Amino acid sequence: MTDPRRWAIPAPEEVHVWWLDLRAPPGASDAILSPPERARAARFHRQIDRTRWTRTRIAVRCILAGYLGLPPQDVEYASDPESEGMRTRIAKPTLASDPRLRFSLAHAADRAALAVAWEREVGIDLEPIDPDLDLRSLLTIACSSVEAASVEAQPPPDRVARFLELWTAKEAYLKAIGLGLFRDPRMLEIEFRPDRRAVVHDAHDPDAASRCGVRFLDAGPGWAAALAVEGAPGGADLSVAGPVRCTALMSDMAAPSAPPDNTLVIGC
Ligand SMILES: CC(C)(COP(=O)(O)OP(=O)(O)OC[C@H]1O[C@@H](n2cnc3c(N)ncnc32)[C@H](O)[C@@H]1OP(=O)(O)O)[C@@H](O)C(=O)NCCC(=O)NCCS
């Protein structure tokens, strides 16, 4: 018997963004995790990392189960990359239970973010704005010379935040296309647009800008976050637009009482 769907599948013009507060214990136990997931959790050296990662995975299962109408332990990933050692980092996770439901996950310190969409690739990234970041080296490894100059043109207190806008946009895009950091982030150029939007110019893919839109998210003070969304089939330009209401941090992640009040409406 399957569980009823707890939340509606995202409409074609929607991406659901869930913010996870990893400080609170979830309302479900790690018994819902797959054996490879539990094995991966056991490989973390630090207890804090193990706890946060486990909480995230419990929450992700519970949230995805709510869309699929399945018990959380029955959510199946297309390949269970945890069982493949280092190859875990290569493949974009997808759902065997229903591959039309797409998701992207980001963890950062005591938070995580999960983006969910229907038949549309998404990528999300979340980073704390750490004023002590070693910007000089990060600009060298992550940015084009034009981008590095644009960061350095900011007043000093704003530089880290500006860099993290570039970085989260790049990582969100690389997650949306499933390559992750196997693609050199310097090959991407982020062009800022009005209304907290951006487009990605990808030296390896001249059509990237028309196929994938980026929207910067309000993740609260001290955080940078970006969402990349695949455009409409057929290549129509679908920029990420519209109101963003994603302020709630889900603390009781296993049993959120309502569907996300953080639906991002994307405009065609
Ligand atoms: C995927 C990647 C972009 C994640 O970035 P990160 O800052 O380490 O971690 P985040 O919390 O933002 O994202 C992690 C999630 O991304 C997802 N992910 C993993 N590989 C992915 C891929 N190829 N495409 C899209 N999403 C991916 C997973 O859901 C992962 O969650 P998990 O750790 O619970 O499995 C990055 O680790 C990567 O590209 N790795 C492959 C290349 C690599 O390892 N290079 C090392 C030298 S740079």
The ligand as a Tripos MOL2 file, in Angstrom:
@<TRIPOS>MOLECULE
LIG
   48    50     1     0     0
SMALL
NO_CHARGES

@<TRIPOS>ATOM
      1 C1         28.5020   17.9210   -6.9700 C.3       1 LIG1
      2 C2         29.2630   19.0820   -6.3790 C.3       1 LIG1
      3 C3         29.0750   20.3000   -7.2760 C.3       1 LIG1
      4 C4         28.6660   19.3210   -4.9790 C.3       1 LIG1
      5 O1         29.1790   20.4590   -4.3890 O.3       1 LIG1
      6 P1         29.5100   20.5630   -2.8390 P.3       1 LIG1
      7 O2         29.7280   22.0100   -2.5530 O.co2     1 LIG1
      8 O3         30.5810   19.6070   -2.5070 O.co2     1 LIG1
      9 O4         28.2250   20.0520   -2.0680 O.3       1 LIG1
     10 P2         26.7290   20.5520   -2.0410 P.3       1 LIG1
     11 O5         26.2490   20.3330   -0.6710 O.co2     1 LIG1
     12 O6         26.5460   21.8890   -2.6510 O.co2     1 LIG1
     13 O7         25.9810   19.4880   -3.0100 O.3       1 LIG1
     14 C5         26.0280   18.1420   -2.7030 C.3       1 LIG1
     15 C6         24.9120   17.4290   -3.4260 C.3       1 LIG1
     16 O8         25.0140   17.6310   -4.8320 O.3       1 LIG1
     17 C7         24.4000   16.5200   -5.4620 C.3       1 LIG1
     18 N1         25.2770   16.0750   -6.5500 N.ar      1 LIG1
     19 C8         26.3360   15.2430   -6.5060 C.ar      1 LIG1
     20 N2         26.8580   15.0960   -7.7370 N.ar      1 LIG1
     21 C9         26.1000   15.8320   -8.5730 C.ar      1 LIG1
     22 C10        26.1390   16.0710   -9.9710 C.ar      1 LIG1
     23 N3         27.0490   15.5290  -10.7730 N.pl3     1 LIG1
     24 N4         25.2060   16.8930  -10.5040 N.ar      1 LIG1
     25 C11        24.2670   17.4520   -9.7240 C.ar      1 LIG1
     26 N5         24.1800   17.2680   -8.3820 N.ar      1 LIG1
     27 C12        25.1070   16.4590   -7.8210 C.ar      1 LIG1
     28 C13        24.1580   15.4490   -4.4020 C.3       1 LIG1
     29 O9         22.7780   15.4750   -4.0750 O.3       1 LIG1
     30 C14        24.9750   15.9470   -3.2540 C.3       1 LIG1
     31 O10        24.4120   15.5820   -2.0210 O.3       1 LIG1
     32 P3         25.0870   14.4050   -1.1660 P.3       1 LIG1
     33 O11        26.4360   14.8960   -0.7570 O.co2     1 LIG1
     34 O12        24.1570   14.2200   -0.0190 O.co2     1 LIG1
     35 O13        25.1670   13.2170   -2.0660 O.co2     1 LIG1
     36 C15        30.7650   18.8220   -6.2520 C.3       1 LIG1
     37 O14        31.0200   18.0280   -5.1170 O.3       1 LIG1
     38 C16        31.3410   18.1200   -7.4530 C.2       1 LIG1
     39 O15        31.1890   18.5180   -8.5710 O.2       1 LIG1
     40 N6         32.0690   17.0740   -7.2540 N.am      1 LIG1
     41 C17        32.6300   16.3340   -8.3780 C.3       1 LIG1
     42 C18        33.9910   16.8310   -8.7440 C.3       1 LIG1
     43 C19        34.9350   16.7490   -7.6200 C.2       1 LIG1
     44 O16        34.7270   16.0400   -6.6710 O.2       1 LIG1
     45 N7         35.9910   17.4770   -7.7540 N.am      1 LIG1
     46 C20        36.9350   17.5560   -6.6950 C.3       1 LIG1
     47 C21        37.9160   18.6200   -6.9840 C.3       1 LIG1
     48 S1         37.1100   20.1620   -7.2960 S.3       1 LIG1
@<TRIPOS>BOND
     1     1     2 1
     2     2     3 1
     3     2     4 1
     4     2    36 1
     5     4     5 1
     6     5     6 1
     7     6     7 2
     8     6     8 1
     9     6     9 1
    10     9    10 1
    11    10    11 2
    12    10    12 1
    13    10    13 1
    14    13    14 1
    15    14    15 1
    16    15    16 1
    17    15    30 1
    18    16    17 1
    19    17    18 1
    20    17    28 1
    21    18    19 ar
    22    18    27 ar
    23    19    20 ar
    24    20    21 ar
    25    21    22 ar
    26    21    27 ar
    27    22    23 1
    28    22    24 ar
    29    24    25 ar
    30    25    26 ar
    31    26    27 ar
    32    28    29 1
    33    28    30 1
    34    30    31 1
    35    31    32 1
    36    32    33 2
    37    32    34 1
    38    32    35 1
    39    36    37 1
    40    36    38 1
    41    38    39 2
    42    38    40 1
    43    40    41 1
    44    41    42 1
    45    42    43 1
    46    43    44 2
    47    43    45 1
    48    45    46 1
    49    46    47 1
    50    47    48 1
@<TRIPOS>SUBSTRUCTURE
     1 LIG1         1 GROUP 0 **** ****
